[in-house]
Structures are given as structure tokens and as C-alpha cells.
Amino acid sequence: MSSLCLHNGTVMTGFAVMEHCDVLVENGVVADVFSKKRFEQKRFPPETKIIDVHEASIAPGFIDTHIHGFGGHGTEDAEVWSKNGVESIIEMSRLLTKCGVTAFNPTLYPSEPESMLNAVTQISAAMGREPGARIMGLHLEGPFISPDRLGVQKPETVRPADLAFMEELWSASKGSVVNMTVAPEIKGMRELALYCIKKGIVLQAGHTNAKYENMVEGMQTGILHSTHLFNAMSKMDHRNPNAVGTILIHPEMSCEIIADGFHVHPDLFKLLLRDKSIDKIVLITDSLKPTEQAEGPFFANGEEVVLHDGAFHRKSDDVIAGSSLTMIRGVKNLVSFGFSLEDAVRTASSNPAQVMRYRGKGTIIPGNDADLVVFDKDFQILAVTVAGELKQNVF
């Protein structure tokens, strides 16, 4: 029996904060959470590895549900059929634990049908082979999005709602599509949304030019989550709340947020805290392939990008291409924007687990997967476990 005890930490369980506590891990799951006093009375199996974390924070592992790439590896590598596509996703898994990520949803850009089907097939093939963070399933950021809110998505890859192509994507993924960004207003979305809901896919309103009435209709077909709030969506207007207003008005709607201080002004997080229940806010990185890559030139989605102001911009026209954020930096930023540390951690762990319906993840309670991150007051990652196995450890 493998056994690990993280001793003398501040444990953020996902619903409470417990100081001077321990987390006991046995056979890949959380076995117990107990006080430092009980530690002195407890008997451990002789093979138990005990790590004194010196009052550092012990939190549920971070879950990034919107990430395109990391460390020079990206989902676009899988668009061309080759061994490199699978290997890129596996390498992302290995590297992401350095930032406290224990689970992630590789996020695909829309591309030409054959390329997108190749990517879906290859990324799905990487599942179960992860050396680090667990691949929970695929996030498809399109292709059923608005041509009026592309961001840096390529216009030739966007298409109307197409149930036949959606069925092809689902089949190619072997049922591993977890979440999907769609524009609620496009023709045929109702039929497609109902299909996706039956498959258990979490639908997110994003890259959308929807009016308020479009958003409400989308909610009635199960589109209850949203992609990078404030970015690539119709802005709130005093005569029509549009996409942004709908998300803020309706408590049922949850939202992704990029907390790099560039995609969304830091003071808007005060509005978010006021208008959204904390359990409806999901921290994401939306990070691109060159994030944390040591040297350039940098490329994302087949185009050269440059890094300035903390975000990647398309070199050809300076349009924002995506983020260079990591999850631990996002947590740190949220605290600087006015979130409590406990709430910031919730947005990175228990909230995405809840929105994506990931059982056994996001909270530190007995029986849950032992996906854990330990970090200090300076937000330096000290240790990471995935299913109880140490992937990072500086102690």
C-alpha cells in the first residue's frame, strides 16, 4: 500500500480552511484530513512518506479547462497526422504540474474539417498515457462560433451549426469531448445544443455576438457556462444586455475568466465578485503553445506571435492571440485583485470540477482523488501530487 502524509499545512479543502493540519494519502486517494495534534497520536504504515510542508498551503490540484498549449507544445500540433501530435499533449501533461495543474482540458482551435478530426483523434489517443496532469477530455473552442467575434480564430474555419459534423467530432473523440464553446445565436444551434447536452457536453457561450434574447434561448437549451467572460463576446449595452450582461444578470450562468490583468481590467474583478456567486467563477489560462517557452520565435495556431503586456499578440496586426498565464499566477493575481486566497483557489479547483461535473476532484475529502498542490506565501509551487503520486517536490 502506497502512503503519503503532507504534514503541518494550511489545508484548503474547497469549502473550509484548516490550519496546522495534515492530509493522508493512500493508494491514490485522500484517506484522511486531520489536525497536527492527531498526527502525534496516529500510527502510520512503515512505508509512509511524511513531508513537513512547514505551514504552506495544501490545496486541491488546479484544473485548467481552457488551455491551448504550454512550453512549446500545443493542441495545434495534432492537426497534422503524426506521432508528434500525441507526444505534444503528453509533454504538456508533464510540464503543467510545475504550475500546480493536476488536470486539464486540451483546447482545440477550429480548423479545416480533416485537420480538426485528426486533432480530436490524436488528443483523445493521449488520454491514459499522461505522465503528469490528467487529461480530462477535450474542449472544442468552435467551430460553431460567430464570424463577427473571431478574436484570432481563422474565418475560413468557422461554420454554421452542423449536426452531422458534430457527430463526426464526437465519434473521432471516442466520447471524450467534455466542453464546447458555441455562439447561441447561430442558425441551427438549438438542435445542436440538445444533441450535445444528451452527450453530457458542457456548452459554453463564447465567440458570440448574441443579443440578450439569444442568450436566454441558449440557456433554455442548456448553454449555462461561458468562455472567457468579457472577451470575444457582445458587450453590455443600456438597451440590450447582450452576452456580457446576460452572464452577469443570471445567477445560473457560470463563467471562465482570464486573470492576467490584461484580458480583463483588474477592477472589473470587483464587479465580478459583487455580481456572481463565487462558485460560478472559473479561472482559466487560455494559454498558448509558447507559454513558458524559453526562446522564440513564438508560434500559435500557425501564426507568429509576440509577447508583450503579459499576453501574446499576432505579429502581423497586433491582435490579442491569447494568454501567457499559468494557473498559479492566476491564483496570485486574483488575490491581488481582491479575492481571498480561499476563493481564488476555489476558482482554480473546486469550481471547474463542479462545472465540468468531475467526480472525485476539486475538493480534499476522504475518497477523492489525491490531486494536490502545495505552495508557499509567495505562490511558489513546492509539491504536486496526481492520484497520490508526487510529480513535483522541493522538500
KEKE-3310 file (N, C-alpha, C; in steps of 0.2 Angstrom, whole numbers, plus 5000, padded with zeros to 4 digits):
npx = (5004:5004:5008:5007:5010:5006:5011:5008:5001:4992:4976:4966:4951:4942:4930:4932:4944:4958:4970:4986:4986:4985:4986:4982:4987:4982:4985:4982:4971:4963:4964:4963:4960:4967:4971:4986:4988:4982:4991:5002:4997:4994:4996:5006:5008:5024:5030:5026:5028:5032:5030:5035:5027:5029:5019:5014:5002:4990:4981:4967:4972:4975:4964:4963:4953:4953:4965:4977:4990:5007:5024:5030:5023:5008:4990:4987:4997:4993:4985:4990:4992:5002:5015:5020:5009:5002:5012:5015:5004:5006:5018:5014:5006:5016:5023:5014:5012:5021:5016:5006:4995:4984:4975:4968:4959:4963:4963:4955:4958:4946:4948:4951:4940:4946:4958:4954:4947:4958:4965:4957:4956:4969:4972:4963:4969:4980:4975:4976:4989:4996:5010:5009:4999:4982:4973:4957:4948:4942:4941:4932:4934:4925:4919:4908:4905:4903:4906:4908:4914:4928:4941:4957:4953:4952:4944:4940:4938:4927:4910:4892:4880:4881:4875:4879:4893:4896:4893:4903:4914:4912:4912:4925:4932:4930:4920:4925:4924:4922:4919:4912:4914:4902:4892:4877:4868:4868:4861:4852:4857:4850:4846:4858:4863:4855:4858:4871:4870:4863:4874:4881:4890:4897:4891:4897:4894:4902:4914:4904:4891:4879:4862:4853:4841:4844:4854:4846:4838:4847:4852:4840:4842:4852:4864:4874:4886:4901:4913:4929:4924:4919:4928:4929:4915:4898:4896:4890:4875:4865:4853:4852:4856:4865:4878:4888:4880:4870:4876:4881:4869:4861:4860:4862:4871:4888:4905:4920:4936:4950:4963:4974:4976:4977:4969:4957:4952:4959:4951:4938:4936:4931:4918:4914:4915:4905:4893:4892:4890:4903:4905:4902:4913:4926:4943:4954:4968:4969:4980:4994:5003:5017:5019:5028:5039:5056:5064:5062:5058:5040:5026:5008:4994:4998:5003:5014:5018:5020:5026:5020:5015:5011:5003:5000:5002:4996:5008:5007:4997:4995:4984:4976:4981:4981:4984:4998:4997:4999:4992:4995:5000:4988:4980:4987:4986:4972:4971:4978:4969:4958:4952:4949:4962:4957:4945:4951:4958:4947:4941:4950:4950:4939:4928:4930:4929:4916:4908:4912:4908:4916:4919:4925:4936:4943:4940:4947:4943:4940:4942:4941:4951:4968:4974:4984:4991:5004:5009:5019:5018:5023:5018:5025:5027:5028:5026:5017:5004:4998:4984:4990:5003:5019:5023:5030:5042:5050:5054)
npy = (4994:5011:5026:5042:5057:5073:5085:5097:5108:5122:5118:5119:5114:5116:5120:5124:5131:5124:5126:5121:5107:5090:5080:5064:5052:5038:5024:5032:5040:5052:5049:5053:5068:5078:5085:5093:5089:5077:5070:5067:5057:5047:5031:5026:5017:5008:5011:5024:5040:5054:5071:5087:5101:5114:5124:5128:5131:5119:5113:5108:5101:5111:5114:5116:5121:5127:5128:5130:5127:5124:5127:5126:5117:5111:5110:5112:5105:5093:5093:5089:5073:5064:5056:5066:5074:5067:5066:5079:5083:5074:5079:5092:5088:5083:5094:5104:5101:5108:5120:5118:5112:5098:5092:5094:5102:5099:5112:5115:5124:5129:5122:5117:5104:5090:5092:5096:5084:5075:5081:5080:5066:5062:5069:5063:5050:5052:5051:5043:5040:5049:5057:5066:5079:5075:5071:5077:5077:5084:5101:5110:5124:5131:5124:5131:5145:5164:5173:5186:5188:5184:5185:5179:5168:5159:5164:5156:5144:5143:5139:5136:5130:5112:5097:5085:5086:5088:5076:5068:5073:5070:5056:5054:5058:5048:5049:5059:5072:5086:5099:5113:5127:5138:5149:5155:5161:5157:5150:5135:5131:5127:5113:5107:5110:5103:5090:5089:5091:5079:5071:5074:5085:5100:5115:5131:5148:5158:5168:5175:5185:5187:5193:5198:5191:5180:5174:5170:5161:5152:5148:5141:5129:5123:5130:5135:5139:5150:5157:5164:5177:5193:5194:5193:5193:5199:5216:5223:5234:5248:5247:5234:5220:5210:5198:5199:5206:5197:5186:5191:5195:5184:5172:5158:5156:5152:5156:5157:5165:5175:5179:5188:5201:5209:5204:5206:5220:5224:5230:5226:5214:5216:5220:5208:5199:5205:5203:5190:5173:5166:5152:5151:5156:5153:5150:5152:5148:5150:5149:5149:5139:5144:5148:5150:5145:5144:5151:5161:5161:5163:5154:5151:5143:5142:5154:5168:5175:5188:5192:5204:5215:5205:5196:5186:5193:5193:5194:5200:5209:5214:5210:5203:5187:5177:5171:5171:5166:5156:5144:5145:5158:5165:5162:5169:5182:5184:5186:5198:5206:5207:5195:5183:5171:5158:5159:5162:5150:5141:5145:5139:5126:5118:5124:5123:5109:5106:5113:5106:5094:5084:5070:5067:5075:5092:5095:5092:5079:5063:5049:5056:5059:5060:5073:5085:5101:5110:5126:5141:5156:5165:5160:5150:5135:5120:5107:5094:5082:5069:5059:5054:5052:5059:5072:5084:5090:5099:5098)
npz = (5000:4995:5003:5009:5018:5020:5030:5043:5037:5029:5026:5012:5009:4999:5004:5016:5027:5035:5048:5052:5049:5042:5028:5023:5012:5003:4992:4981:4984:4994:5011:5024:5033:5045:5062:5067:5080:5081:5073:5080:5088:5079:5070:5057:5042:5040:5028:5025:5017:5024:5023:5029:5027:5032:5036:5024:5011:5007:4994:4983:4968:4953:4940:4924:4912:4900:4889:4877:4874:4880:4885:4873:4866:4859:4856:4842:4836:4834:4823:4810:4805:4814:4824:4833:4837:4847:4856:4859:4867:4878:4883:4887:4898:4906:4909:4915:4928:4935:4937:4946:4941:4940:4932:4916:4901:4886:4873:4858:4843:4831:4815:4798:4792:4791:4797:4810:4814:4814:4824:4835:4836:4839:4851:4859:4859:4867:4880:4896:4895:4901:4909:4919:4923:4923:4908:4906:4896:4880:4875:4864:4855:4846:4830:4829:4830:4831:4816:4818:4830:4831:4837:4836:4829:4814:4800:4789:4795:4803:4805:4801:4813:4813:4813:4808:4806:4820:4825:4819:4825:4838:4837:4833:4844:4852:4862:4871:4871:4882:4885:4876:4866:4860:4849:4854:4846:4832:4817:4819:4831:4842:4839:4838:4851:4860:4856:4860:4874:4877:4876:4887:4886:4891:4888:4882:4881:4869:4859:4853:4846:4852:4856:4870:4870:4863:4871:4882:4876:4873:4885:4889:4882:4888:4888:4899:4904:4901:4890:4892:4900:4895:4885:4867:4865:4864:4870:4885:4884:4886:4881:4877:4886:4880:4878:4888:4898:4901:4906:4918:4924:4926:4938:4936:4926:4924:4923:4913:4917:4913:4922:4920:4921:4910:4899:4905:4914:4930:4940:4936:4941:4954:4951:4946:4958:4965:4958:4954:4961:4970:4967:4954:4946:4936:4935:4921:4910:4896:4889:4877:4865:4866:4879:4893:4886:4882:4872:4858:4839:4842:4840:4837:4833:4820:4817:4818:4834:4846:4863:4874:4886:4895:4887:4872:4856:4839:4827:4815:4815:4828:4835:4850:4854:4863:4880:4892:4904:4919:4930:4943:4944:4940:4951:4961:4956:4957:4970:4972:4966:4974:4979:4992:4997:4999:4991:4978:4976:4975:4963:4954:4956:4964:4958:4944:4943:4948:4938:4927:4931:4937:4945:4961:4961:4964:4978:4994:5002:5011:5001:4989:4973:4975:4971:4972:4977:4984:4990:4994:5003:4994:4983:4977:4969:4978:4980:4971:4969:4959:4958:4970:4968:4968:4958:4958:4969:4981:4994)
capx = (5000:5007:5005:5010:5007:5008:5011:5008:5000:4985:4973:4960:4948:4937:4924:4934:4952:4960:4977:4990:4983:4988:4982:4985:4985:4984:4983:4980:4965:4963:4962:4960:4962:4967:4974:4993:4988:4981:4996:5006:4994:4992:5001:5007:5012:5031:5032:5023:5032:5030:5033:5033:5027:5030:5013:5012:4995:4989:4975:4966:4976:4972:4961:4963:4948:4954:4972:4979:4997:5012:5031:5032:5019:5001:4985:4988:5002:4989:4981:4993:4993:5009:5017:5021:5003:5001:5018:5015:4999:5009:5023:5010:5004:5022:5026:5009:5012:5026:5012:5001:4990:4984:4970:4967:4956:4966:4958:4957:4955:4943:4952:4948:4937:4950:4963:4951:4946:4964:4967:4952:4958:4976:4972:4960:4973:4985:4972:4978:4996:4999:5015:5008:4992:4977:4968:4950:4944:4943:4937:4932:4933:4922:4919:4901:4905:4901:4911:4909:4918:4933:4947:4961:4951:4953:4937:4938:4937:4921:4905:4886:4879:4881:4874:4882:4900:4897:4893:4909:4919:4911:4914:4933:4935:4928:4916:4929:4923:4919:4916:4912:4912:4897:4888:4870:4863:4869:4856:4853:4861:4845:4846:4865:4864:4851:4862:4877:4868:4862:4880:4885:4895:4896:4891:4899:4893:4908:4915:4897:4888:4872:4858:4850:4836:4848:4857:4841:4836:4853:4851:4835:4844:4857:4871:4874:4893:4903:4920:4932:4920:4921:4932:4926:4908:4894:4897:4883:4873:4859:4846:4852:4862:4869:4881:4891:4875:4866:4880:4881:4862:4858:4864:4863:4877:4894:4909:4928:4939:4957:4966:4981:4977:4977:4962:4951:4955:4959:4945:4932:4935:4927:4911:4913:4914:4899:4888:4892:4892:4910:4906:4901:4918:4931:4949:4957:4973:4969:4987:4996:5009:5024:5019:5034:5044:5062:5066:5057:5052:5035:5020:5002:4989:5001:5005:5019:5015:5025:5024:5020:5010:5009:4999:5003:4999:4998:5014:5005:4992:4995:4978:4977:4981:4980:4987:5004:4996:4999:4986:4997:5000:4981:4978:4991:4983:4966:4972:4979:4963:4953:4949:4953:4966:4952:4941:4955:4959:4941:4940:4955:4950:4933:4923:4930:4927:4909:4905:4913:4905:4921:4918:4932:4941:4942:4940:4951:4939:4942:4939:4943:4957:4973:4977:4985:4996:5007:5013:5020:5015:5025:5015:5030:5025:5033:5024:5011:5003:4992:4982:4994:5010:5022:5026:5034:5043:5056:5056)
capy = (5000:5017:5030:5049:5061:5080:5087:5103:5113:5125:5114:5122:5108:5118:5123:5126:5132:5121:5127:5116:5100:5085:5076:5057:5049:5030:5021:5037:5044:5055:5044:5057:5075:5078:5090:5092:5086:5070:5067:5064:5051:5042:5027:5026:5011:5009:5014:5030:5045:5060:5078:5093:5107:5120:5128:5130:5130:5112:5114:5104:5102:5116:5111:5121:5119:5130:5129:5128:5124:5126:5125:5125:5111:5114:5106:5113:5100:5087:5094:5085:5066:5062:5054:5072:5077:5064:5067:5086:5083:5071:5083:5097:5085:5083:5101:5108:5100:5113:5126:5116:5109:5091:5090:5099:5100:5102:5116:5115:5129:5127:5121:5113:5098:5085:5094:5096:5077:5072:5083:5076:5059:5061:5071:5058:5045:5053:5050:5037:5040:5055:5057:5072:5081:5071:5074:5075:5077:5089:5107:5112:5131:5131:5129:5134:5152:5169:5176:5193:5188:5179:5185:5177:5162:5160:5165:5150:5138:5144:5136:5136:5124:5107:5092:5079:5087:5087:5068:5066:5075:5065:5049:5054:5059:5042:5052:5062:5080:5087:5106:5116:5134:5139:5155:5153:5165:5155:5146:5128:5130:5123:5106:5105:5110:5097:5084:5090:5090:5072:5068:5076:5090:5106:5120:5137:5154:5162:5170:5176:5191:5186:5198:5196:5185:5174:5171:5167:5155:5147:5145:5136:5123:5120:5133:5138:5141:5155:5157:5170:5182:5200:5194:5190:5192:5206:5220:5226:5240:5250:5245:5227:5217:5206:5192:5200:5207:5191:5182:5195:5196:5177:5168:5151:5156:5152:5160:5157:5172:5175:5183:5190:5208:5212:5202:5209:5225:5221:5232:5223:5208:5218:5219:5200:5197:5208:5201:5182:5169:5163:5145:5152:5159:5148:5153:5148:5152:5151:5149:5147:5135:5146:5150:5147:5143:5148:5155:5162:5164:5160:5152:5149:5142:5143:5161:5170:5179:5191:5193:5210:5217:5199:5192:5185:5196:5191:5199:5203:5215:5216:5207:5198:5180:5173:5172:5168:5165:5150:5144:5148:5165:5167:5162:5175:5188:5185:5188:5205:5209:5207:5189:5179:5166:5153:5159:5161:5143:5138:5146:5135:5119:5115:5127:5119:5102:5107:5115:5101:5088:5079:5067:5065:5080:5098:5095:5087:5075:5056:5046:5059:5058:5064:5078:5091:5106:5114:5132:5145:5163:5169:5157:5146:5128:5116:5099:5092:5075:5067:5052:5052:5051:5065:5074:5090:5090:5103:5097)
capz = (5000:4995:5008:5009:5023:5019:5037:5045:5032:5029:5021:5009:5007:4994:5007:5023:5028:5041:5049:5056:5048:5038:5023:5022:5005:5002:4986:4976:4986:5001:5016:5030:5034:5052:5065:5069:5087:5080:5069:5085:5091:5074:5068:5050:5040:5040:5021:5023:5016:5028:5021:5033:5022:5036:5036:5017:5009:5003:4990:4978:4962:4949:4934:4918:4907:4893:4888:4870:4874:4886:4885:4866:4864:4859:4853:4835:4834:4832:4817:4805:4807:4815:4831:4836:4839:4853:4860:4862:4873:4883:4886:4890:4904:4911:4911:4918:4935:4938:4939:4950:4937:4940:4927:4911:4895:4880:4870:4851:4839:4825:4809:4792:4795:4791:4802:4816:4816:4816:4831:4840:4837:4842:4858:4863:4860:4873:4887:4899:4894:4904:4914:4924:4924:4919:4903:4907:4890:4875:4875:4857:4855:4840:4825:4828:4833:4827:4812:4820:4836:4830:4840:4831:4825:4806:4797:4785:4799:4807:4801:4804:4817:4808:4817:4805:4808:4827:4826:4817:4830:4844:4836:4832:4851:4856:4868:4876:4871:4888:4884:4869:4865:4854:4849:4855:4841:4825:4815:4820:4837:4846:4838:4840:4858:4863:4854:4865:4881:4878:4876:4893:4884:4894:4882:4884:4876:4868:4852:4851:4845:4854:4860:4877:4869:4860:4877:4886:4872:4874:4892:4889:4879:4892:4887:4905:4905:4896:4888:4894:4901:4893:4879:4861:4865:4863:4876:4888:4882:4891:4878:4877:4890:4876:4881:4895:4903:4902:4911:4925:4927:4928:4943:4934:4922:4926:4918:4913:4917:4912:4927:4919:4922:4903:4895:4909:4919:4937:4944:4934:4946:4960:4949:4946:4964:4968:4954:4953:4966:4969:4964:4947:4943:4934:4932:4916:4907:4889:4887:4870:4864:4868:4886:4897:4881:4884:4867:4852:4838:4845:4835:4840:4828:4814:4815:4823:4839:4851:4869:4877:4891:4898:4883:4866:4851:4832:4825:4808:4816:4835:4838:4855:4852:4869:4886:4894:4911:4922:4935:4950:4943:4940:4958:4964:4953:4959:4977:4972:4963:4979:4981:4997:4995:4998:4985:4972:4975:4973:4956:4951:4958:4965:4954:4937:4944:4949:4932:4922:4933:4938:4952:4965:4960:4966:4985:4998:5007:5010:4995:4982:4970:4979:4966:4977:4976:4990:4988:4999:5004:4988:4977:4974:4970:4982:4979:4967:4968:4954:4961:4976:4965:4968:4952:4960:4977:4983:5001)
cpx = (5004:5004:5010:5006:5010:5006:5012:5007:4993:4981:4967:4956:4943:4930:4926:4942:4953:4968:4980:4987:4987:4984:4986:4982:4987:4981:4979:4974:4967:4960:4959:4963:4961:4971:4982:4993:4987:4987:5001:5003:4993:4998:5001:5010:5019:5033:5030:5028:5029:5034:5030:5033:5027:5025:5012:5005:4995:4982:4974:4970:4972:4969:4960:4959:4948:4961:4974:4986:5001:5019:5033:5028:5011:4996:4985:4993:4999:4985:4983:4994:5000:5010:5017:5015:5001:5006:5018:5010:5002:5014:5019:5008:5010:5023:5021:5009:5017:5022:5006:4995:4990:4979:4969:4962:4959:4961:4960:4954:4951:4948:4948:4945:4942:4955:4960:4949:4952:4966:4963:4954:4964:4976:4969:4964:4978:4982:4974:4985:5000:5004:5014:5001:4988:4973:4961:4946:4945:4939:4938:4930:4931:4921:4913:4901:4904:4907:4913:4913:4924:4939:4952:4960:4951:4946:4935:4937:4930:4915:4898:4885:4878:4881:4878:4890:4901:4897:4900:4915:4918:4913:4922:4936:4933:4924:4920:4929:4919:4916:4917:4910:4908:4894:4881:4866:4863:4863:4857:4856:4856:4846:4853:4866:4861:4855:4868:4875:4866:4869:4884:4890:4893:4896:4892:4898:4900:4909:4908:4895:4881:4869:4856:4845:4839:4851:4852:4839:4841:4853:4846:4836:4850:4864:4871:4881:4895:4911:4923:4928:4923:4925:4929:4919:4904:4894:4890:4882:4866:4853:4846:4858:4867:4872:4884:4886:4871:4870:4881:4874:4860:4862:4866:4869:4883:4899:4917:4930:4947:4960:4973:4982:4977:4971:4956:4954:4954:4953:4938:4931:4931:4920:4909:4911:4907:4893:4887:4894:4899:4910:4904:4907:4924:4937:4952:4963:4972:4976:4989:5002:5015:5024:5024:5039:5050:5064:5062:5061:5046:5029:5014:4997:4991:5003:5010:5016:5021:5022:5025:5014:5007:5004:5002:4999:5001:5003:5011:5001:4991:4988:4980:4976:4979:4984:4994:5003:4997:4994:4989:4998:4993:4979:4981:4988:4976:4966:4973:4974:4957:4950:4952:4956:4961:4948:4945:4956:4953:4940:4945:4954:4943:4928:4924:4927:4919:4906:4906:4910:4910:4921:4925:4937:4939:4941:4944:4946:4941:4938:4940:4950:4962:4977:4978:4991:4998:5011:5014:5017:5017:5022:5020:5027:5030:5032:5018:5010:4997:4991:4987:5001:5013:5025:5031:5035:5050:5058:5062)
cpy = (5006:5022:5036:5053:5068:5083:5094:5109:5117:5122:5118:5117:5110:5120:5125:5127:5129:5122:5121:5109:5096:5082:5069:5054:5042:5028:5026:5041:5047:5051:5048:5064:5076:5083:5088:5088:5078:5066:5064:5058:5045:5038:5026:5019:5013:5012:5021:5036:5051:5066:5083:5099:5114:5125:5131:5128:5123:5113:5109:5106:5107:5112:5116:5118:5122:5132:5126:5125:5127:5123:5123:5119:5113:5109:5106:5108:5094:5087:5090:5078:5064:5060:5061:5075:5074:5066:5074:5086:5079:5075:5089:5094:5085:5089:5105:5107:5105:5119:5124:5113:5101:5088:5096:5097:5103:5105:5116:5121:5126:5127:5118:5106:5092:5086:5093:5088:5074:5074:5080:5069:5058:5063:5066:5052:5045:5052:5043:5036:5046:5054:5062:5073:5077:5074:5072:5074:5083:5095:5110:5120:5133:5124:5132:5140:5157:5172:5183:5194:5183:5179:5184:5170:5164:5159:5159:5144:5138:5142:5136:5130:5118:5100:5086:5080:5086:5079:5065:5067:5071:5058:5049:5054:5052:5044:5056:5070:5081:5094:5109:5123:5135:5146:5154:5156:5162:5150:5139:5126:5126:5116:5103:5105:5105:5091:5084:5088:5083:5068:5070:5082:5097:5112:5127:5143:5158:5163:5171:5183:5192:5192:5194:5190:5179:5170:5167:5161:5149:5144:5140:5129:5120:5124:5138:5140:5146:5155:5163:5176:5189:5200:5190:5188:5199:5209:5222:5233:5242:5248:5237:5224:5213:5200:5193:5202:5201:5187:5185:5195:5189:5173:5161:5151:5156:5155:5158:5165:5171:5181:5185:5198:5212:5210:5206:5214:5223:5224:5229:5216:5210:5218:5212:5197:5199:5205:5193:5179:5166:5156:5145:5155:5154:5151:5148:5152:5154:5152:5146:5143:5138:5149:5146:5144:5147:5153:5155:5160:5160:5159:5150:5148:5143:5150:5163:5175:5182:5192:5200:5211:5210:5194:5192:5189:5194:5196:5203:5209:5217:5214:5202:5191:5175:5175:5169:5166:5157:5150:5147:5155:5168:5167:5168:5182:5190:5188:5196:5209:5210:5201:5186:5174:5160:5153:5159:5154:5139:5139:5142:5128:5116:5118:5123:5112:5102:5108:5109:5094:5082:5076:5066:5070:5087:5100:5090:5084:5067:5053:5049:5058:5062:5068:5084:5095:5110:5120:5136:5152:5167:5165:5153:5139:5124:5109:5099:5084:5074:5060:5049:5051:5058:5066:5080:5089:5094:5102:5092)
cpz = (5000:4999:5008:5014:5022:5026:5038:5040:5033:5024:5018:5006:5001:4997:5014:5023:5035:5042:5053:5055:5043:5033:5022:5016:5005:4996:4981:4978:4993:5006:5022:5030:5042:5055:5066:5076:5086:5076:5074:5088:5085:5072:5061:5048:5039:5033:5020:5023:5020:5026:5025:5028:5026:5035:5029:5016:5005:5000:4985:4972:4957:4943:4929:4913:4900:4892:4881:4870:4880:4884:4878:4863:4864:4855:4845:4832:4832:4826:4811:4808:4808:4823:4836:4840:4846:4858:4863:4868:4879:4887:4889:4897:4909:4913:4915:4926:4939:4940:4943:4947:4937:4935:4922:4905:4889:4875:4862:4847:4833:4819:4803:4795:4796:4797:4809:4819:4818:4823:4836:4841:4840:4849:4862:4864:4865:4880:4889:4898:4897:4910:4920:4925:4920:4914:4904:4901:4886:4876:4867:4857:4848:4837:4824:4832:4828:4822:4814:4826:4836:4835:4835:4828:4818:4803:4793:4789:4803:4802:4805:4808:4812:4812:4815:4807:4816:4829:4824:4822:4836:4843:4836:4839:4855:4863:4873:4875:4878:4888:4878:4869:4859:4854:4849:4849:4834:4824:4816:4826:4842:4845:4840:4848:4862:4862:4859:4872:4882:4879:4883:4892:4888:4889:4885:4879:4875:4861:4849:4851:4848:4857:4866:4875:4866:4866:4881:4883:4873:4880:4893:4886:4882:4891:4894:4908:4900:4896:4889:4894:4899:4886:4873:4862:4865:4870:4879:4886:4886:4887:4876:4881:4886:4880:4888:4900:4905:4908:4918:4928:4930:4932:4941:4929:4926:4921:4919:4914:4917:4917:4926:4920:4915:4899:4899:4914:4926:4941:4942:4938:4952:4958:4949:4953:4967:4964:4953:4959:4965:4966:4957:4943:4942:4931:4927:4914:4900:4886:4880:4870:4867:4875:4890:4892:4882:4879:4861:4845:4841:4840:4839:4834:4821:4812:4821:4828:4843:4857:4872:4881:4894:4893:4876:4860:4844:4829:4819:4810:4823:4838:4844:4853:4857:4875:4887:4901:4913:4928:4941:4950:4943:4947:4962:4962:4956:4966:4977:4969:4968:4982:4987:4994:4994:4992:4978:4971:4973:4965:4951:4952:4959:4960:4947:4938:4945:4942:4927:4924:4934:4945:4955:4964:4963:4974:4988:5004:5006:5005:4988:4980:4974:4974:4971:4975:4982:4987:4994:4999:4998:4982:4973:4975:4973:4981:4975:4967:4963:4956:4966:4974:4965:4961:4953:4967:4978:4990:5002)
residu = (MET:SER:SER:LEU:CYS:LEU:HIS:ASN:GLY:THR:VAL:MET:THR:GLY:PHE:ALA:VAL:MET:GLU:HIS:CYS:ASP:VAL:LEU:VAL:GLU:ASN:GLY:VAL:VAL:ALA:ASP:VAL:PHE:SER:LYS:LYS:ARG:PHE:GLU:GLN:LYS:ARG:PHE:PRO:PRO:GLU:THR:LYS:ILE:ILE:ASP:VAL:HIS:GLU:ALA:SER:ILE:ALA:PRO:GLY:PHE:ILE:ASP:THR:HIS:ILE:HIS:GLY:PHE:GLY:GLY:HIS:GLY:THR:GLU:ASP:ALA:GLU:VAL:TRP:SER:LYS:ASN:GLY:VAL:GLU:SER:ILE:ILE:GLU:MET:SER:ARG:LEU:LEU:THR:LYS:CYS:GLY:VAL:THR:ALA:PHE:ASN:PRO:THR:LEU:TYR:PRO:SER:GLU:PRO:GLU:SER:MET:LEU:ASN:ALA:VAL:THR:GLN:ILE:SER:ALA:ALA:MET:GLY:ARG:GLU:PRO:GLY:ALA:ARG:ILE:MET:GLY:LEU:HIS:LEU:GLU:GLY:PRO:PHE:ILE:SER:PRO:ASP:ARG:LEU:GLY:VAL:GLN:LYS:PRO:GLU:THR:VAL:ARG:PRO:ALA:ASP:LEU:ALA:PHE:MET:GLU:GLU:LEU:TRP:SER:ALA:SER:LYS:GLY:SER:VAL:VAL:ASN:MET:THR:VAL:ALA:PRO:GLU:ILE:LYS:GLY:MET:ARG:GLU:LEU:ALA:LEU:TYR:CYS:ILE:LYS:LYS:GLY:ILE:VAL:LEU:GLN:ALA:GLY:HIS:THR:ASN:ALA:LYS:TYR:GLU:ASN:MET:VAL:GLU:GLY:MET:GLN:THR:GLY:ILE:LEU:HIS:SER:THR:HIS:LEU:PHE:ASN:ALA:MET:SER:LYS:MET:ASP:HIS:ARG:ASN:PRO:ASN:ALA:VAL:GLY:THR:ILE:LEU:ILE:HIS:PRO:GLU:MET:SER:CYS:GLU:ILE:ILE:ALA:ASP:GLY:PHE:HIS:VAL:HIS:PRO:ASP:LEU:PHE:LYS:LEU:LEU:LEU:ARG:ASP:LYS:SER:ILE:ASP:LYS:ILE:VAL:LEU:ILE:THR:ASP:SER:LEU:LYS:PRO:THR:GLU:GLN:ALA:GLU:GLY:PRO:PHE:PHE:ALA:ASN:GLY:GLU:GLU:VAL:VAL:LEU:HIS:ASP:GLY:ALA:PHE:HIS:ARG:LYS:SER:ASP:ASP:VAL:ILE:ALA:GLY:SER:SER:LEU:THR:MET:ILE:ARG:GLY:VAL:LYS:ASN:LEU:VAL:SER:PHE:GLY:PHE:SER:LEU:GLU:ASP:ALA:VAL:ARG:THR:ALA:SER:SER:ASN:PRO:ALA:GLN:VAL:MET:ARG:TYR:ARG:GLY:LYS:GLY:THR:ILE:ILE:PRO:GLY:ASN:ASP:ALA:ASP:LEU:VAL:VAL:PHE:ASP:LYS:ASP:PHE:GLN:ILE:LEU:ALA:VAL:THR:VAL:ALA:GLY:GLU:LEU:LYS:GLN:ASN:VAL:PHE)
# end
